């Protein structure tokens, strides 16, 4: 564990599981994610909120990091039976390069992602994300091809 638990227990970092009541706050972070990764998703904040609410009411679970009562990072995933699907992992711009996404990912691996592989998708041009996941020992498994 190499000191991981002591980091998680400090008063500055608090990881909590969220439900659909937090859909609007998560949608705002999701909007930043869409812009930052260069995704083609054109949904407005109302549509993102409704989608997040639907996901959290049904198949998805979400954990977030709070610092000084502000949500600064989150992970959204579902259990697909044979694996966990990590749909989104995001850190707010002002809090990047502090190891928060790594701490959140490690937290999930130690407490949630047990005994099954974790699958995720990364846009090919999102080099920061590709490098991040490679640094956490994720390997490329397949390529999705799109035309048009």
CORHURA-V154043 format. One record per pair of residues at least 24 apart in sequence whose C-alpha atoms are under 8 Angstrom apart, sorted by sequence separation. I is the first residue (numbers start at 1). GAP is how many residues later the second one is. D is the distance in whole Angstrom. If there is no record, write none. Layout:
i;gap;d
I;GAP;D
I;GAP;D
//
This chain:
i;gap;d
24;25;5
27;25;6
23;26;5
26;26;7
23;27;8
73;27;7
74;27;8
24;28;8
73;28;7
23;29;5
75;29;7
84;29;7
23;30;5
74;30;8
75;30;8
20;32;7
21;32;8
84;32;7
86;32;7
20;33;5
23;33;8
83;33;5
84;33;6
85;33;6
86;33;6
87;33;6
20;34;8
82;34;7
83;34;5
84;34;5
85;34;5
86;34;5
87;34;7
65;35;8
82;35;8
83;35;6
84;35;6
85;35;6
86;35;8
20;36;5
83;36;7
19;37;6
20;37;6
19;38;7
65;39;7
64;40;8
19;42;7
18;43;7
19;43;7
17;44;7
18;44;5
17;45;6
18;45;6
17;46;4
18;46;7
25;46;8
16;47;5
17;47;6
15;48;7
16;48;6
26;48;8
15;49;5
16;49;7
15;50;5
16;50;8
14;51;5
15;51;6
13;52;6
14;52;5
13;53;6
14;53;7
13;54;5
12;55;6
12;56;7
33;57;7
30;60;8
32;60;8
29;61;8
29;63;7
39;84;8
37;86;7
37;88;8
38;88;8
15;89;8
37;89;6
8;95;8
4;99;8
//
